[in-house]
Amino acid sequence: MTIETRIWQTLFINVNLVTMTNGSQNYAEITSGALAISDGKIVWLGEQAELPTYDTSNIDVIDGKGGWLTPGLIDCHTHLVYGGSRANEFEMRLQGKSYEEIAQAGGGIISTVKATRLASEQELFDSALPRLDALHKQGVTTIEIKSGYGLDTINEVKMLSVAEQLSNALPVTVKRTFLGAHALPIEYKEKPQDYINLVCDEMIPLVAEQKLADSVDVFCEGVGFNLSQTKQVFKSAKQYGLSVKVHAEQLSNLGATELAATYNALSSDHIEFLDEAGIKAMKHSGMTAVLLPGAFYFLRETQLPPTDLLRQYDVPMALATDANPGTSPIHNIQLMLNMGCTLFRLTPAEAIAGVTCHAAKALGLSDCKGQLALGFDADIALWNINQPAELCYQFGVNPLVTLIQNGKQVI
């Protein structure tokens, strides 16, 4: 079924399509194809030879000149809003300073918390906008932005408000995630349970009431929060109708992914130390594994995520930048495609699925984004490439030609 051509608004011709309708199994290519848009949705796609008759006077026809269309790219894990910089810590690490020495010198996440608290909403917006703009110009049409550098009610709300302002400043869909349980603020030193109580009893209800976020995340790790505290956050989130996600198994295996699965979490992110039991739990609950090669690279980690086991159990693998000031100050989704292949040994089809259909699933958007399919949102990128693998193969020359977001040409 198609919508009548008389109300088609935009038509791509002379293009090849990477529909990603088969997940990461293959690109689900349509060569010598065409695609039509109306009211922000995809309303026809297929081989150009099968196009119905259309009236060119009423349709904006875009000649793709043999290029390739993909879904708009999705960066499903970022910490894009923050104050200050941690470049000094980068230099200190390369001079041989340990994590403890950097922390004793006032570094680490607490330094970002201090800078974020001191920054106004306008200052946070002004610093985050170029980061989002860079990703947008690389083909990103949907992004997740987490809080987590305020670590008190007023500053967590401030971060989430800035994330909403960013969604109004650029044609990018922004999904917001509340990450109050990111680290222990200095005023709660030695009182982690008191802080978790604040997150659950004050912050989450406020976030839900004011519709400031779509989901809730927790950093469950030896240097973060334990399983019991993570469970308390999940219970509170579900009580207030918010989806859950988890930073898990990055530095050790605490079983946070299995716990998250019992709460039907959208995703488990990082997961370098994830075991088979955790993967089975993900498969059973329909979770997505979010791989973050930028942090792996920047921290010079050696423990690879269990991609073979994830494949074996057919758990979807998403890719994201993890853009943040401390462990992945990288704002380039195209680089993640390359790193996903070179560092994590994904195939190009898996990598592209990781920033399209699987990234959409990690954000609870698999019914409307991440694929070129009838009825899906018309978030579409046109690339000057000869084959889809070029998106992963070459880095540094941006092949993006045209970007459509919600049916409108934005680049």
N, C-alpha and C positions, 0 to 999 in steps of 0.2 A: 504494500500500500504506500502511496506517495501523496503528498499534498499537491494540489493542482498547480501546474506551472505558472498560471496567471498570477499567483501571489508569491512566487519565488522572488527573493530579494537579491541574492548573490549566487553566482554560479562559477565554480572553478572548472576550467576545461584544460585539456592537454597536461594532465598531471598523473602521477602515480600515487597510490594511497597505501599508507601503512596504517591499517585500521586497528590493530592490537585487540581484535575481538577474540583471539584464541589465547589470551594471556601471554605467557612467555614461550609458548611452544614454537611460534614463528611470527612473522610480521603480519600475516593474513593480508598479503599484498593484493592490490588491484592495479594492474598496469594499464596504461592508456585509458585512464579513468576520468571521471568527473564527479563533482559533489555540489549539491545545492543547499542553500540556507534560507530559512524564513523565520522571522520572529525569534531569532536567537537560537534556533534549533537546526539540526541536520535533518533535511526532509527528503533528500534523494542522494544516492551514491551508487556507483557501479561503473561498468565499462562505458566509455564515451559513445561507443557505437550503439548502445542501448538507450541513449538519452531520448526522452519524449520530445516532441516538437515544442520549442519555446520561442517567446517573442523577445528579441534582444532589446527592444525599445524600453521594456519595463524591468529589465534585470541588469544588475551590475556584473558584467562578465569579466572574470580575471583569467588571463591566459598564463598558466603555470609554466609554459615553455619547457615542458619535460621534467620539471622538478618533482619533489616528493612532498606530499602532505602527511603530517602526523597529528595526533591530538596535541593540543597545547601542553607544554611540559608542566609537571607538578612537583614542587619542592615540599615534601611532606614532613620535614623536621628541621626547624630553624629556631634560633634564639636571636632574631634580627634586631630587637629593640634593647639597647643597653647604653650605659654611659661610660665614658672613658676609653682607655686603651690598655692592652696588656703587652705591648711591644717590648717594654723593659724586661718583663719576665721571660719572654722569648730569648732575649739577649743573655739574661742571667743563666738560663738553662744551658745555652750553648757555651757558656763560660764555665760550666761544670757545677753550678749550684743545684742542690737537691730541692725536692718539693718542700721539705720542711724548712729549709733555709729561706726559700722564697716566701713561704707563708709567714715566717718570723719577721721578715722584712716588710710585712704588710701587703704581700701579694696574694694571689689566688682569687677565688671567687668573691671573697670578702671585699677585695679592692674594687671589683665591678659593682658590688652591692652599694658600697659607699658612693661611688661616682654616679650610679643610677639614682640613688636617693637624693643626691644634691642637684641633679639635673631637673629642669622644668620639663613639662610636657612638650613645649615647643623645641627645646634643645634635643630631647630624645627623638622627636619627629624629624628634625633637621639632620641628625646624624644617621637615622635609619633609612631615610628616603633614598639616598644614593645607593645604598646596598640593595634595596628592593628594585630600584631602577635598573641596576646592573643585571639582576636576575631576569627582570622583565624583558630586557633587550636580548637575552639569550633564549627567549621562547617560553618563559614561565608565565602561565596564565592563572595558576592557582598556587597558593603558598600557605603553609601553616606557620604561625608565629606564636611562640611560647612566652609566658611571663617567667618569673623565677629569679630576677635580680633585684627585686624590691624587698621580699621576705618580711614585709609587714603589710597590713591591710591597705593603707593609703597608697603605697608605692606599687603594690601588685595591681591595684585598680588603675593606677596611672599608666603602667605599661600596657595593660589591655586596652585602655582608651586610646593610646597612641597607635596600637595595632589597627584599631578601627579607623582612625584618621588616615592611616596609610592606604586602607582599602578604598577610601574616597579620593585619594590623591592620584592614584594610578589605576588603570584598567586591569586590576588583578584581583581575583577572588581571594580573600583572606579568611582562613579558619583560625580561630584563636583557641589556645590551650592554656589553662591555668596550671602553672608549675610552682605553686607555693612551696611544695615539699621538694625543693631543689637542693638546698643546703641549710645548715643551721646558722641563723643570724647570730652575730656576736653577743647580742643582749640576752640570748637564750643559751649561752655556753653552759654546758653541763646540765641543761634542762631540756633535752630533746622532746620528751613527752609533753611538756607544757606547750612547746611550739606546735607540735602536731595537733594538740587539742585546739589551739588557736586556728590552725588551718581548717580543721574540720567543723568547729563550732561557730566560727565567725566568718572566715574568708569564703569558704565554699557556699554557704547559704547566700551571702551577698552577691557573689559572682553569678549564681543561678538566678536570683531574684532580678538582678539588673541585666541579665542576658549578656554578660561580658565575655563569656567563653562557651565553646561548643563541647569541650572535653577537659578532663583533669589528668595530669601526669604526675609521676613520682620518680625520684631517683633512688632506687633501692640498691644499695651497695654498702660495703663496709665503711666507706667515707661519706655515705649518704644516710639513708634511713633503713631500718631493719624490716623484716617481713611483717611483724605485728603492726608496726606503724603504717606500713604500706597498705595493709588490709584495712586499717581504720580509715585511711583516706579513700580507698575504693568504696567502702561501705557508705561513707558520707556522700561521695559523688553520685552513687547510684540512688541514694535516698532523694537527692535533689534533681534527678533526671539527666545527669551529665554522663557522657561516655568516658571511658577510662583508657589510658595508655600507660606504658611504663618504660623508663630507662632501666635496662636490666642486663645482667650477665656481661657487663663491659670489662670488669676487672677481676671478677670471681663468679662462682655459680652459687647464688643464694636461693634459687628456686622461685624468684620473683615472676618469671614468665609463667610457670605453672599456676601460681596464685592468680595472676592477671587473667589467665584463661578461665578460671572459675567465675570471673566477673564479666565474661564476654568482652574482654578488652579489644579495642581496634587493632592494636599493634604492640609488639615488644621491640625496642630499638637499641642498637649497638650489638648485643648478643654474641660477642666473640667467644664467650665461655659457655654458651648454651649447650646443654646435653640432649641426648635422644628423648628422655622423658619430657623435657620441656618442649621439644619439637612435636612430639605426639600430642601434647596438650594443646599446642597451637593449632594443629591440624583439626583436632576434635572440635575446637571452639570457633574455627574459621578466622583466626588471627592472621595478620600480616607481619612478616619479619622486615624491619627497616634497617638496612645496612648503611653505615656511615663511613665511607672510605676516607673522607677528609680528616676526621679525627684520628683514624688509624695511621694515616700518613704523617700528620703534624706531630703526633706524640711518638712516632717511630715505634709503634707497637709491633709485636711479632705473632700474637695469637690471632689466627685468621678465623672469621666466622664460619660455622659449619655448613657451607653452601651445598656440599654433596648430600648431607643428610636432609637439608631443607628440600632439595630436589627430590630425594627419595620419597619423602612424605608429601610432596606436592604442596608445600607451604609457599604462598606467594612472597617474593622478595622485592621490596621497594628500595630505591636509592634516594638519598637526600644529602644536602650540603652540611647539615648540622651547624650552619653559620653561627659562630659565637666568638667572643673575644679571647677566650682562653685556650681552647683545644682545637678549634677549626675556624680560624678567621678567613674563611674562603667563601666567596660569594659568586660561585661559578658552577651552574648546574651542568654545563657541557664538560667541564673537567671531571665531574662525578661520573659521567658516562664512561670517560676514558679510564678513570681509576677503578671503577667497578669491574672493568674487564682486565686491566693490567695487574691490579693488586688483589682482587677477590676472584679472578678467573671466571667472571660471568661471560656468557656469550653476548654478542651485541644485541640479539633479540631479547635476552633476559635483562640487559641493562636498560634498553629502551622501554620495556615493560615496567621496569623499576621506577621510571619517572613519568609514566602515563597510567596504564590501567591498574597496576599494583599500588602505585602511590595514591591513586584515587580511593582504592579500597582501604588503605591505611588511614584515610581521613573520613571514612564513611560516605564516600561519594561515588561508589562504583556503579550506581544506577543512572548517573547523569554526566560523568566526566571520565576522561582517560581513554576513551575509545572514539573512533569514527564510526558511528552507528546511528541508524534512524532514531530520532527522538532525543538523542543526546545533545547536550549543550554544544553550540558551535564555537568551541575553543579549539582553534586550528592553527598550525604553523606550516608555512611553506618554506622548504629548504632548497638551496641550490646545491644539490648533491646528485651523484650518479647511482648510488645505492644506499640503503638505510645504514649499513655498517659504517659509513663515513662519519656519522654523528659520533661514533665512539672512537674511531681511528685517528682522526686529526683533531688537534687542540690548538687554539690560538688564533684561528681565522674563523670568524663567525659566519656560518653559511645561511643564517636566517634572512629570508627575503620579505616575507609578509607574515603578520600575526593577526589573527582574528580572535577577539574575546567577546563572548556572548553575541556573536553574529556581526560584530562591528570591527572594521579594520582599524587596528590601533598602532600598527607599525607597517 
